[in-house]
């Protein structure tokens, strides 16, 4: 669920950006806000790619600037992107941006973006960027949208006490493997949810 992934990741990073004086915005097109769109991706690999994009944007963006983290859809393709208005990338460095580079000591070092490219390739996705010096950069990873996929949930909570539900939700947020859950107040609601999602 792409929208769910982006929303969850945004919540994880927004406060950190705020503390650094940078405004992190989320961008989801109106056509996708009320839809569920799926891609086939390895969650840990995708998180590493997006973390790299967000970390780089934070590193090269001045205080007071804005960074946009969002989704785009075009002709059956879903693109997750990070766009900043930072320093941008010189044209003479763009060609080898995703490659392994040599550091000052002459030893090969794996640049973060080269790892991101490898992870993207392993997932069968495309990775790329657009950048202009002095105007910022936009990095993206692109997947084919999966069709006719039924949404699932990782956890179903059956509980009618709101205090108990809130306590459980706090615990669930700390479980990295639990990405989605639903709450039912009784067995009837639980059955309806199970019929819908699993």
N, C-alpha and C positions, 0 to 999 in steps of 0.2 A: 504494500500500500504506500505509494510514493508520497502522497500528501501527509499521511500520518508520520512517515519517516522525517520529512522536512520540518513539520511542526514540532516534533519531539526534539530534534536536534537544535532547532532554533531556541527552544526553551532552555536547553543546556548551556548555550553560549551567550545569550543576550545580556545577562548580568555582567559577564566578564568584559564584554565590549563596552558596556556602559561605564564601568569602572575605569576604563582606559580612555574615556572621552570620545568614543566612537559609537555612532548610532547604527545598530544592526537592524535592518528591516527585512521582513519576509514578503515575498511576492508570489502569489498564486493567482493565475488568471480566473476571471469570473466563471468561465466555462468549465473549470475544474473544481471550483469550490464545493459544488453540490454533487460531485461524482467521485467514485472510487476508481482510481487508476492503478494498475499493477504492472510491475516489471519483474524480471527474473534476475536477482542479484544476490551475492553472498554478503550478508549484512555486515560482518566484520570488515570485509574488504571495502565495501562502500563507505562505511564510517571512516576508515583510514584515508580514503581519497578525499572525502569532504572535509575531514579534519585538516588535511594538508592545504586544501584551498582556503579554508577559513583562517588558518594560522598564517599563511603567506599574506593574505589580504590585511590582516591585523598588523603584521610586521611592517608592511610597506605603505600603510595609510596614515596620514597625519591626524593628529588630535583634532576633533571637531568635524571629521569627514563622515561619510555615510557608506555603508556596505550593504548590498542587497543579496539575500540568499533566497533562491526560489526555484520555481518549476516553469518550464515552457513545453508546449506540445505542438508538433507540426507533422502532419501526414503520417500518423501512426508511430511517431517517435516521441519519447519523453526525455527531456533534458533537465538535469539538475545543475544549477549554476551558482557561482559566487561572483558578484560584480563589485568592484571598488572604484573609487576615483583618486587612487594613490599616485605614485610616481610613474607608473607604467614601465614597460620593458623596451630597451633600445632594440632597434631592428637587427643589429649585428649579433644579438644574443638570443633572438627568438628561435632560430632554426634548431639549435641544440638544447633547447630548454628542457626537453624530456629525456635527454641522454645523460650518460655518466660523464662526469667532468673530472679534470685533474686539479687537485688543490695545489697550494703553494709549494709543497714538498715534492710534487711530482707523482704522488700516489693517487690511485683512482679512489674516488669517493662516490657513494650513491646519493645523488641529490634526491630530495623528497619527491620531486615531480617524476623522476624516472621510476621510482617505486609505485607511484600512483598510476603511471602509464601501464606498468606490468600488471598491476591488480585489475585495471580496467580491461586489459586484453584477456586476462584469465576468465573474466566474467562475460566475455563476448560483447563488450560495449566499446564505444568510441570515446576518446578523450581529446580535448582541444582547448584553445584559448584565442582571444582577440585582445590586442593591446596597442595603445599608442602612448609614446613617451610624453609624460606630463599630463595625461588624461585618464590614466587608470587601466585596469585589466578586467577581463571577464573569463573565468575558467569554467569549464563545463564537462560533464560526463553524460553520455547519451545512450539510451536503451530502446529497444523495440517494446512497444506497449503490448502486454499480454491481453488477449481477448477472452471473453466468456469464462472468467475466473471467479469463483465464488469466494467471498471474503471469509476468513476464519478468525477466531480469537484464541489467545493463548490461555486465558483463564476466565472462569465464570464464578462470580461471587454471589452466593445466595444468602442474603442477610437483610433483615428489616430494620435494624437499629442503625441510624445514621452515624452515630459516634463510632461504632464498630467498623462501618464501611470506610470512614475517613482514616481510621488507624491502619486499616489494611491497605488503603491507597498509598499511604506514606511508605509502607514496606515495599509495595509493588514497584514504586518509582526507583527503588534501589536495586531491583532485579534487572540486569541488563538483558537477560534472555526473554523477559516478559514484555513484549512490545504492545500488546493490546488486550483489553479485558472489558467485560461487561458486568453490570450489577443487576441482580433480580431480587425483588422483595419477597417472592414466594415461589413455590414449585411450578405454578402455572406460568409465570413470567420466565422462569428458567427454561422450561420446555420450549416456549416460543422462541427464545433466543437461540437455543441449540438447534432448532429446526431451521432458523434463518442463517446461521453462521457456520454450522459444522455438518 
